[in-house]
Amino acid sequence: MFRSRSKEEKAPTGKVTADLSKQPRDPEAPKGRPTPKRSEAQGSRRARANSAPLDRKAAMKRQREARRADLAKQREALASGDERYLPARDKGPVRRFVRDFVDSRFCIAEFFLPLAVVILVLSMIRVAQLQNIALLLWLGVIVLIVVDSIGLTIRLKKQLRERFPDEPKRGAVAYGLMRTLQMRRLRLPKPQVKRGERP
């Protein structure tokens, strides 16, 4: 059981050929190359350690370039409406229909920012009548936006139920309402339909 092996049993100490290296190596057999000296092993380990940050820097640089290319494609898609490269929130037939539905109509909410600037200027003028007019305008604009948004929500929900009965519609109405708050020329993705043209 504990006897030493005879010389005949030992594997030959010649170099292992390339064909044998493909087969699983016997743990008792020699590895076919001399064991490196400690100084050589430490030197190669140090060289690998020193080159790792350079590799990491190169990998980070490649990653940044890939991210830049993706963002450029997304910007082009937002301008052209190309579905393949749009961000996840804008993808899909439901979102495209919501965009077209909103873009084909006049919405009071899209004029909110210009009206807000006018009302702010009127309220800063120290004339009591102008300040009262500004306050009434402010209330009127808010009421009109709320009424218009409720009407748009009802019509949009009805259209979505008819056109996409089996598609997930979660967040689609809120997506449309947020789009109404943006001025038409500043909307992204860019409008693909004209006003009055029904999707």
JOGI-V714174 format. One record per pair of residues at least 6 apart in sequence whose ideal C-beta (glycine too) atoms are under 8 Angstrom apart, sorted by the first residue. I is the first residue (numbers start at 0). J is the second residue. D is the distance in whole Angstrom. If there is no record, write none. Layout:
I_J_D ; I_J_D
//
This chain:
10_25_7 ; 10_27_7 ; 10_28_5 ; 10_29_7 ; 12_29_6 ; 14_31_6 ; 15_24_8 ; 15_28_8 ; 15_29_7 ; 15_30_8 ; 15_31_3 ; 20_31_7 ; 24_30_7 ; 35_43_8 ; 69_84_8 ; 72_84_4 ; 73_84_5 ; 73_85_7 ; 73_86_6 ; 75_81_7 ; 75_84_7 ; 76_82_8 ; 76_83_7 ; 76_84_4 ; 76_85_5 ; 76_188_7 ; 77_85_7 ; 77_86_8 ; 77_89_8 ; 77_187_4 ; 77_188_5 ; 77_189_7 ; 78_187_8 ; 78_188_7 ; 78_189_5 ; 79_189_7 ; 80_95_8 ; 80_188_5 ; 80_189_7 ; 80_191_5 ; 82_90_6 ; 82_95_7 ; 85_188_6 ; 88_94_7 ; 88_174_7 ; 89_98_8 ; 89_188_6 ; 91_166_8 ; 92_163_7 ; 92_166_7 ; 93_159_7 ; 93_163_5 ; 93_166_5 ; 93_167_7 ; 93_168_6 ; 93_171_5 ; 94_171_7 ; 94_174_6 ; 96_158_8 ; 96_159_7 ; 96_162_6 ; 96_163_7 ; 96_198_6 ; 97_155_7 ; 97_159_8 ; 97_171_5 ; 97_172_8 ; 97_174_6 ; 97_175_4 ; 97_178_7 ; 98_175_8 ; 98_178_6 ; 98_186_8 ; 98_188_7 ; 98_190_7 ; 98_191_7 ; 99_191_6 ; 99_192_5 ; 99_198_3 ; 100_155_6 ; 100_158_6 ; 100_175_7 ; 100_198_5 ; 101_151_7 ; 101_155_8 ; 101_175_5 ; 101_178_5 ; 101_179_6 ; 102_178_8 ; 102_183_7 ; 102_186_7 ; 102_190_4 ; 102_191_7 ; 102_192_5 ; 102_194_8 ; 103_192_5 ; 103_193_7 ; 103_194_6 ; 103_195_7 ; 103_196_5 ; 103_197_6 ; 103_198_6 ; 104_151_7 ; 104_194_7 ; 105_194_7 ; 106_147_6 ; 106_151_7 ; 106_179_4 ; 107_140_7 ; 107_143_5 ; 107_144_5 ; 107_147_5 ; 108_144_5 ; 108_147_7 ; 108_148_6 ; 108_176_8 ; 108_179_4 ; 108_180_5 ; 109_179_6 ; 109_180_7 ; 109_181_7 ; 109_182_5 ; 109_183_6 ; 110_182_8 ; 111_140_7 ; 111_144_6 ; 111_180_6 ; 112_182_7 ; 113_182_8 ; 114_136_7 ; 114_140_5 ; 115_140_8 ; 117_136_8 ; 118_133_5 ; 118_136_5 ; 118_137_5 ; 118_140_7 ; 119_133_8 ; 121_129_5 ; 121_130_7 ; 121_132_6 ; 121_133_4 ; 121_136_7 ; 122_129_8 ; 122_130_6 ; 122_133_4 ; 122_134_7 ; 122_137_8 ; 124_130_7 ; 147_179_8 ; 148_176_6 ; 148_179_7 ; 151_175_7 ; 151_176_7 ; 151_179_7 ; 152_172_6 ; 152_175_8 ; 152_176_7 ; 155_171_8 ; 155_172_6 ; 155_175_6 ; 156_172_6 ; 159_168_5 ; 159_171_6 ; 159_172_8 ; 178_186_6 ; 183_190_6 ; 192_198_6
//
